[in-house]
Amino acid sequence: MERRNFLRGAVIAGSAAAFGGSLWRGAAVADPAQPGPSPYGPLNPADGNGIRLPERFSSRVIARSSRPVPGTSYTWHPAPDGGACFADGGGWIYVSNSEIGSTGGVGAVRFDPAGNITDAYRTLSGTNRNCAGGATPWNSWLSCEEVTRGYVFETDPWGVQDAVRRDAMGRFTHEAAAADPVRKVIYLTEDERDGCFYRFVPDIWGDLSSGTLEVLTEAGGTIGWATVPDPGGASGATRDQVAAAKRFDGGEGCHYAGNTCWFTTKGDNRVWQYNAESTTLELAYDAGAIGSGAPLTGVDNITGSSSGDLFVAEDGGNMEIVLITPDEIVAPFLRIEGQSRSEICGPAFSPDGTRLYFSSQRGTTGRSSGGITYEVTGPFRS
């Protein structure tokens, strides 16, 4: 996806004050994305699945926690979280994390070219609070443990190869990952109130068994990267090992496209954009700058479409997936009704861009065993 100056210069004066009055190198003072009309139009009343969608869009339930996935013998895992889609011949596979302590892991659903479910299975078991993650260009899924000194596991969406723990990627409260094939690095977020933003530089691109973990730094208004001395965290938390490390309030979702990595911070309801080509950091969205009418709160997982639109899932808020468009408009794309004790997780598009998958982690019951995974189809912009 080519993104030309998307949400450019979105650092507000309030943000500059919060960081000692300095702006990050190359950033201009301007407003972040603002509320506006959705390019898809208003949301209709809730459908039979309790989802409010724009005109010409429809939803279906593809899986429910603790029940067999339709047409298969696989029981869908509890607390579905981060997810991604992978092309599978003419069909595709949707993988989904299970954010459960000690019995977490990853499940997958396989679809044929017509979108029919043909199989479902487990690809990782026995791990701890697998929250988000990210897809790699070589078609593996990185599943991240959201616990102190958590690991990243590299998994096979087809379930043929055994999952591998990638120790070199560091031990911390991992959240999400995004691959940058141009610079040959993997960006990583950390879900701590004083967390950091990292990148892993493999010794060999395509092989995550060894490499260097770096942390984003900020000094005198200039953004840079520094090596984390002890990625395993035996001598102390990775976020405390580099004095100039830049802090972020609760790192969540992470998405890369067109030389830019977008990532979210739930503690302050922000969407950040790191321009890897110019090494600049800007705010793409800041709910605090908008105030009580902010259309996006509880920012969490994030993905993008071929049109350049970002789709941001809410943990709480109005239980919406919210658009941030290339022309800097923020508007709801869908809303789940009657599930206020849940959160939306794992938004991901099918390879052809016509279907959006996501989960309500705790469903209508507010319990991890009540998770629901959905598919939305319709005329997505391309």
C-alpha positions as CSV (number, residue, x, y, z in Angstrom):
1,M,0.0,0.0,0.0
2,E,1.4,3.4,-1.0
3,R,0.6,6.0,1.6
4,R,1.5,9.5,0.6
5,N,2.0,11.7,3.6
6,F,-0.9,10.0,5.4
7,L,-1.9,12.0,8.4
8,R,1.2,14.1,7.9
9,G,2.4,16.4,10.6
10,A,0.0,15.3,13.2
11,V,1.7,16.5,16.3
12,I,-0.4,18.9,18.3
13,A,0.8,21.7,20.5
14,G,-0.5,19.9,23.6
15,S,1.7,16.9,22.7
16,A,4.7,19.1,22.4
17,A,4.1,20.5,25.9
18,A,3.8,17.0,27.3
19,F,7.2,16.1,25.9
20,G,9.1,19.1,27.3
21,G,8.1,21.5,24.5
22,S,10.1,19.6,21.8
23,L,8.8,18.2,18.5
24,W,10.1,15.0,17.0
25,R,12.5,15.5,14.1
26,G,10.7,16.4,10.9
27,A,7.2,16.8,12.5
28,A,5.0,19.9,11.8
29,V,2.5,21.3,14.3
30,A,-1.0,20.4,13.0
31,D,-4.2,18.8,14.2
32,P,-4.4,15.0,14.3
33,A,-7.3,13.2,12.5
34,Q,-10.7,14.6,13.5
35,P,-14.3,13.3,13.6
36,G,-16.2,13.4,10.4
37,P,-18.6,11.5,8.2
38,S,-17.7,7.9,7.3
39,P,-17.0,7.2,3.6
40,Y,-19.3,4.2,4.1
41,G,-22.2,6.2,5.5
42,P,-24.1,5.9,8.8
43,L,-24.6,2.7,10.8
44,N,-27.8,0.9,10.3
45,P,-29.7,-0.7,13.3
46,A,-28.2,-3.9,14.6
47,D,-28.5,-7.0,12.5
48,G,-29.4,-10.5,13.8
49,N,-25.9,-10.8,15.3
50,G,-26.1,-7.6,17.2
51,I,-23.8,-5.7,14.8
52,R,-24.5,-2.2,13.4
53,L,-23.1,-1.9,9.9
54,P,-23.2,0.5,7.0
55,E,-25.6,-0.1,4.1
56,R,-24.7,-3.1,1.9
57,F,-22.6,-4.8,4.6
58,S,-23.5,-8.0,6.4
59,S,-22.1,-10.2,9.2
60,R,-22.0,-13.8,10.2
61,V,-20.6,-15.7,13.2
62,I,-17.9,-18.1,12.3
63,A,-17.0,-19.4,15.7
64,R,-17.9,-19.3,19.4
65,S,-15.6,-20.1,22.3
66,S,-16.1,-23.5,23.9
67,R,-18.1,-24.7,20.9
68,P,-17.0,-26.7,17.8
69,V,-16.3,-24.5,14.8
70,P,-19.2,-25.2,12.4
71,G,-18.4,-28.2,10.2
72,T,-15.3,-29.2,12.2
73,S,-14.4,-31.0,15.4
74,Y,-12.2,-28.2,16.7
75,T,-13.5,-26.4,19.8
76,W,-12.9,-22.7,19.4
77,H,-10.6,-21.4,22.1
78,P,-11.6,-19.0,24.9
79,A,-10.8,-15.2,24.8
80,P,-10.0,-14.9,21.1
81,D,-7.6,-11.9,20.6
82,G,-5.1,-10.8,17.9
83,G,-5.5,-12.3,14.5
84,A,-4.4,-12.3,10.9
85,C,-5.3,-13.8,7.5
86,F,-3.0,-15.8,5.2
87,A,-3.6,-16.8,1.6
88,D,-4.2,-20.6,1.1
89,G,-4.4,-21.4,-2.6
90,G,-7.7,-19.8,-3.7
91,G,-8.9,-19.7,-0.1
92,W,-7.4,-18.3,3.2
93,I,-6.7,-19.0,6.8
94,Y,-7.7,-16.8,9.8
95,V,-5.5,-17.3,12.9
96,S,-6.6,-16.1,16.3
97,N,-4.7,-15.9,19.7
98,S,-6.2,-17.1,23.0
99,E,-5.5,-14.7,25.8
100,I,-5.7,-17.1,28.6
101,G,-3.1,-17.7,31.3
102,S,-1.0,-20.9,31.0
103,T,-3.5,-22.5,28.6
104,G,-3.3,-19.9,25.8
105,G,-2.1,-20.4,22.3
106,V,-3.4,-20.0,18.7
107,G,-6.3,-21.5,16.8
108,A,-7.0,-21.3,13.0
109,V,-10.0,-21.5,10.7
110,R,-9.5,-22.4,7.0
111,F,-11.8,-21.2,4.2
112,D,-12.3,-22.3,0.6
113,P,-12.4,-19.7,-2.2
114,A,-16.1,-19.2,-1.7
115,G,-15.7,-18.4,2.0
116,N,-16.9,-21.8,3.3
117,I,-15.2,-23.1,6.4
118,T,-13.3,-26.3,5.6
119,D,-11.2,-26.9,8.7
120,A,-10.2,-25.6,12.1
121,Y,-7.3,-26.6,14.4
122,R,-4.8,-25.6,17.0
123,T,-1.3,-24.3,16.0
124,L,0.1,-23.4,19.5
125,S,-0.8,-24.6,23.0
126,G,0.2,-24.2,26.6
127,T,1.4,-20.6,26.4
128,N,0.5,-17.6,28.5
129,R,-2.0,-14.8,27.7
130,N,-1.4,-14.7,23.9
131,C,-2.7,-11.2,23.2
132,A,-1.8,-9.8,19.8
133,G,1.0,-10.5,17.4
134,G,1.7,-10.0,13.7
135,A,2.1,-11.8,10.3
136,T,5.5,-12.1,8.7
137,P,6.3,-11.8,4.9
138,W,7.3,-15.5,4.9
139,N,3.7,-16.5,6.1
140,S,4.2,-17.2,9.8
141,W,2.2,-15.8,12.7
142,L,4.1,-14.2,15.6
143,S,2.0,-14.8,18.8
144,C,3.0,-12.6,21.7
145,E,2.6,-13.3,25.4
146,E,1.3,-10.3,27.4
147,V,3.0,-11.2,30.7
148,T,6.1,-9.9,32.5
149,R,9.1,-11.4,30.6
150,G,6.7,-12.9,28.1
151,Y,8.0,-14.5,24.8
152,V,7.2,-14.3,21.1
153,F,6.3,-17.6,19.5
154,E,6.6,-18.1,15.7
155,T,3.7,-20.3,14.5
156,D,2.7,-22.0,11.3
157,P,-0.8,-21.0,10.2
158,W,-1.2,-24.3,8.4
159,G,-0.3,-26.2,11.6
160,V,2.3,-28.4,9.9
161,Q,5.5,-27.0,11.5
162,D,5.9,-26.9,15.2
163,A,5.7,-23.5,16.9
164,V,9.1,-22.0,17.9
165,R,9.9,-19.7,20.8
166,R,11.9,-16.7,19.6
167,D,14.0,-15.8,22.7
168,A,16.2,-13.3,20.7
169,M,13.1,-11.0,20.3
170,G,13.2,-10.2,24.0
171,R,11.3,-11.0,27.2
172,F,8.8,-8.3,28.2
173,T,5.1,-7.6,28.2
174,H,4.7,-8.3,24.5
175,E,1.6,-7.0,22.7
176,A,1.8,-6.8,18.9
177,A,4.3,-7.1,16.1
178,A,4.6,-5.7,12.5
179,A,7.1,-6.7,9.9
180,D,9.0,-4.0,7.8
181,P,10.4,-5.8,4.7
182,V,12.2,-2.7,3.5
183,R,14.4,-2.3,6.6
184,K,14.1,-6.0,7.4
185,V,13.0,-5.5,11.0
186,I,10.1,-6.5,13.2
187,Y,8.4,-3.7,15.3
188,L,7.1,-4.6,18.7
189,T,4.8,-2.9,21.2
190,E,4.9,-3.3,25.0
191,D,1.8,-3.1,27.2
192,E,3.0,-1.3,30.2
193,R,2.1,2.2,31.5
194,D,5.7,3.2,30.9
195,G,6.3,0.8,28.0
196,C,8.5,1.2,25.0
197,F,8.5,0.7,21.3
198,Y,11.0,-1.8,19.9
199,R,12.4,-3.2,16.7
200,F,14.0,-6.6,16.3
201,V,16.8,-6.8,13.6
202,P,17.3,-10.4,12.6
203,D,20.8,-11.5,11.6
204,I,19.2,-13.1,8.6
205,W,15.9,-11.8,7.3
206,G,13.4,-14.6,7.4
207,D,15.2,-16.3,10.4
208,L,14.2,-14.9,13.8
209,S,16.4,-17.2,15.8
210,S,19.1,-14.5,16.3
211,G,19.4,-10.8,16.0
212,T,19.5,-7.5,17.9
213,L,16.7,-6.0,19.9
214,E,16.6,-2.2,19.8
215,V,14.4,0.4,21.6
216,L,13.1,3.7,20.3
217,T,14.8,6.7,21.9
218,E,14.1,10.4,22.0
219,A,16.7,13.0,22.9
220,G,16.5,16.7,22.2
221,G,13.5,16.2,19.9
222,T,15.3,13.6,17.8
223,I,14.1,10.0,17.4
224,G,16.6,7.2,17.2
225,W,17.3,3.6,18.1
226,A,19.5,2.0,20.7
227,T,20.5,-1.6,21.4
228,V,18.9,-3.2,24.5
229,P,21.9,-4.7,26.3
230,D,20.0,-7.6,27.9
231,P,17.0,-8.6,25.8
232,G,16.2,-11.6,28.1
233,G,15.6,-9.1,30.9
234,A,17.6,-11.1,33.5
235,S,19.4,-7.9,34.7
236,G,16.3,-5.8,34.7
237,A,13.2,-4.9,32.6
238,T,14.1,-4.2,28.9
239,R,12.3,-0.9,29.1
240,D,14.7,0.3,31.9
241,Q,18.0,-0.6,30.3
242,V,18.4,2.4,28.0
243,A,18.2,5.8,29.6
244,A,16.9,7.7,26.5
245,A,14.2,5.1,25.8
246,K,10.9,6.9,24.8
247,R,7.9,5.9,27.0
248,F,4.4,5.0,25.8
249,D,1.3,4.5,27.9
250,G,0.1,1.0,27.2
251,G,1.3,-0.1,23.8
252,E,-1.3,-2.1,21.9
253,G,-1.8,-2.8,18.2
254,C,0.8,-2.4,15.5
255,H,0.5,-2.2,11.7
256,Y,3.0,-1.5,9.0
257,A,2.5,-0.3,5.4
258,G,4.3,2.0,3.0
259,N,7.3,2.9,5.1
260,T,5.1,3.7,8.1
261,C,4.4,1.7,11.3
262,W,1.2,2.7,13.1
263,F,0.8,1.7,16.7
264,T,-1.7,2.4,19.4
265,T,-1.5,3.3,23.1
266,K,-4.6,2.5,25.2
267,G,-3.6,4.4,28.3
268,D,-3.9,7.8,26.6
269,N,-6.1,6.8,23.6
270,R,-3.6,7.7,20.9
271,V,-2.6,6.3,17.5
272,W,1.1,7.0,16.6
273,Q,2.8,6.8,13.3
274,Y,6.5,6.1,13.0
275,N,7.9,7.0,9.5
276,A,10.7,4.6,9.1
277,E,12.1,6.3,6.0
278,S,12.6,9.7,7.7
279,T,12.9,8.4,11.3
280,T,10.1,10.7,12.6
281,L,7.3,10.1,15.0
282,E,3.9,11.8,14.9
283,L,0.5,11.6,16.4
284,A,-2.1,10.3,13.9
285,Y,-5.0,10.5,16.4
286,D,-5.3,11.8,20.0
287,A,-8.7,11.4,21.8
288,G,-7.6,13.8,24.5
289,A,-7.3,16.6,22.0
290,I,-10.8,16.1,20.8
291,G,-12.4,15.8,24.3
292,S,-15.8,14.3,25.2
293,G,-16.9,13.8,21.6
294,A,-13.9,11.6,20.7
295,P,-15.2,8.9,18.3
296,L,-12.4,6.5,19.2
297,T,-11.5,5.5,22.8
298,G,-10.0,2.3,24.3
299,V,-7.8,2.1,21.2
300,D,-6.4,-1.5,20.8
301,N,-5.7,-3.7,17.8
302,I,-5.2,-2.0,14.4
303,T,-5.1,-3.1,10.8
304,G,-5.3,-1.5,7.4
305,S,-7.1,-2.0,4.1
306,S,-5.8,-1.6,0.5
307,S,-7.5,1.8,0.3
308,G,-5.2,3.2,3.0
309,D,-7.9,3.2,5.7
310,L,-6.9,2.2,9.2
311,F,-9.3,0.1,11.2
312,V,-8.9,0.4,14.9
313,A,-10.7,-1.9,17.4
314,E,-11.9,-0.6,20.7
315,D,-11.3,-2.3,24.1
316,G,-14.5,-0.9,25.7
317,G,-15.5,2.5,24.4
318,N,-18.6,2.0,22.3
319,M,-17.5,-1.5,21.2
320,E,-16.7,-0.2,17.7
321,I,-14.2,-0.7,15.0
322,V,-13.3,2.9,13.9
323,L,-11.9,4.2,10.6
324,I,-9.0,6.6,10.3
325,T,-9.0,7.6,6.6
326,P,-6.1,9.0,4.6
327,D,-7.8,12.4,4.5
328,E,-7.7,12.4,8.3
329,I,-11.3,11.6,9.1
330,V,-12.2,9.4,12.1
331,A,-15.6,7.7,12.0
332,P,-17.2,4.4,13.3
333,F,-17.3,1.6,10.8
334,L,-19.2,-0.9,12.9
335,R,-20.6,-1.3,16.4
336,I,-21.4,-4.4,18.5
337,E,-24.5,-3.9,20.6
338,G,-25.2,-5.5,24.0
339,Q,-21.6,-6.5,24.8
340,S,-20.3,-3.7,27.0
341,R,-18.2,-6.0,29.1
342,S,-16.2,-7.2,26.2
343,E,-13.6,-5.9,23.8
344,I,-13.1,-6.1,20.0
345,C,-9.9,-8.0,19.0
346,G,-8.1,-9.3,16.0
347,P,-9.3,-7.3,13.0
348,A,-7.9,-8.7,9.8
349,F,-8.9,-8.7,6.1
350,S,-9.0,-11.7,3.8
351,P,-6.3,-11.6,1.2
352,D,-8.7,-10.2,-1.5
353,G,-9.9,-7.4,0.9
354,T,-13.6,-8.3,0.7
355,R,-14.0,-9.8,4.2
356,L,-13.1,-8.5,7.6
357,Y,-12.6,-10.8,10.6
358,F,-12.6,-9.9,14.3
359,S,-13.7,-11.2,17.7
360,S,-15.6,-10.0,20.7
361,Q,-13.4,-11.5,23.3
362,R,-16.0,-12.1,26.0
363,G,-19.2,-11.8,24.0
364,T,-22.5,-11.2,25.7
365,T,-21.6,-13.1,28.9
366,G,-18.6,-11.0,29.8
367,R,-16.6,-14.2,30.3
368,S,-13.6,-15.5,28.3
369,S,-15.6,-18.7,27.5
370,G,-18.2,-16.5,25.7
371,G,-16.0,-15.2,22.9
372,I,-17.5,-14.7,19.4
373,T,-15.6,-14.5,16.1
374,Y,-17.3,-12.7,13.2
375,E,-16.9,-12.1,9.5
376,V,-18.2,-8.9,7.8
377,T,-18.5,-8.8,4.0
378,G,-19.4,-5.8,1.8
379,P,-18.0,-3.3,-0.6
380,F,-14.8,-2.3,1.2
381,R,-12.9,0.5,-0.5
382,S,-9.9,-0.5,-2.5
